[in-house]
């Protein structure tokens, strides 16, 4: 029992945060901290203890011009954040992605 008590004492408690996912357009290699700061500046309710997944749809335009673009469909409010899944384990629905690649049209 003593061993179990020591293991439990060392266990990391679950995060009180939420799982949040965003799409942005930013220069390739931009640090996540800068992107999250940008999203907060846009008005998204992101807390320090949240698990944030950012899909950066980097483009040539973003690399040349530099400014970030928030591609989120809606603003994450405190109410929507409260409904988000809890931190600690990513729900399986968050692990599935669909990518659509646009190909240039050939003029005939």
Secondary structure in CASP SS format (residue, H / E / C, confidence):
PFRMAT SS
TARGET T0000
AUTHOR 0000-0000-0000
METHOD secondary structure of the structure
MODEL  1
X C 1.00
X H 1.00
X H 1.00
X H 1.00
X H 1.00
X H 1.00
X H 1.00
X H 1.00
X H 1.00
X H 1.00
X C 1.00
X C 1.00
X C 1.00
X C 1.00
X C 1.00
X C 1.00
X C 1.00
X E 1.00
X E 1.00
X E 1.00
X E 1.00
X E 1.00
X E 1.00
X E 1.00
X E 1.00
X C 1.00
X C 1.00
X C 1.00
X C 1.00
X C 1.00
X C 1.00
X H 1.00
X H 1.00
X H 1.00
X H 1.00
X H 1.00
X H 1.00
X H 1.00
X H 1.00
X H 1.00
X H 1.00
X C 1.00
X C 1.00
X C 1.00
X C 1.00
X C 1.00
X C 1.00
X C 1.00
X C 1.00
X C 1.00
X E 1.00
X E 1.00
X E 1.00
X E 1.00
X E 1.00
X E 1.00
X C 1.00
X C 1.00
X C 1.00
X H 1.00
X H 1.00
X H 1.00
X H 1.00
X H 1.00
X H 1.00
X C 1.00
X C 1.00
X C 1.00
X E 1.00
X E 1.00
X C 1.00
X C 1.00
X C 1.00
X C 1.00
X C 1.00
X C 1.00
X C 1.00
X H 1.00
X H 1.00
X H 1.00
X H 1.00
X H 1.00
X H 1.00
X C 1.00
X C 1.00
X E 1.00
X C 1.00
X C 1.00
X C 1.00
X C 1.00
X C 1.00
X H 1.00
X H 1.00
X H 1.00
X H 1.00
X C 1.00
X C 1.00
X C 1.00
X C 1.00
X C 1.00
X C 1.00
X C 1.00
X C 1.00
X C 1.00
X C 1.00
X C 1.00
X C 1.00
X C 1.00
END
